[in-house]
Amino acid sequence: MHKHFCCYCGNKTVMATPPGDHLPRRVCPACDAVHYENPRLVVGCVPEHEGRILICRRAIEPRRGYWTVPAGFMENGETLEAGAARECHEEALATVAIGSLLALVNIPGAQQVHVFFRARLTTSAFGAGEESLEAMLVDAADIPWEDIAFPSTRFALEKYLADRHAGVELHHLTTLARRHPG
């Protein structure tokens, strides 16, 4: 349903500060449901293969035609790492091993948090997924910096290259969710 209607009973919502809260929220006067609008998580990775980085030219708005690393909105029921791997497969038709956390970027103006991981391609296969016009492996010197889609992508790439220069390894993570299921 549209955000101005209650997803539980279908009645029109109003902006009000619920009892015990400090911010206005969408509230349903019919069933008292509070509809929170919280930031969305974007997950992605900087995939590397034989020293080159996999980037994608966006086929969708915003920033169609600009370059990015594989990233997108996290789905319910998946870990950050699984979301980053899924986005890489969807956008670049590539399978990756997700490594350690690379960057966490707050984007309050867009109500988003961007989470990037280090990654490596598990095979040399890649291509353009439905949301990409093209995908390519580039050397660090050939990254099209003037055509990078988002500041968070630029930050993740810069951090990745600085870490690589400093000798930071990929290090694989074992997440809390994997150690303690349920």
Beta strands, then each sheet from edge to edge (+ up, - down):
strand 1: 14-16
strand 2: 25-27
strand 3: 34-35
strand 4: 40-49
strand 5: 52-58
strand 6: 67-68
strand 7: 71-73
strand 8: 96-107
strand 9: 112-121
strand 10: 132-138
sheet 1: 1+ 2- 3+
sheet 2: 6+ 5- 4+ 7-
sheet 3: 6+ 5- 4+ 9+ 8-
sheet 4: 6+ 5- 10+
end
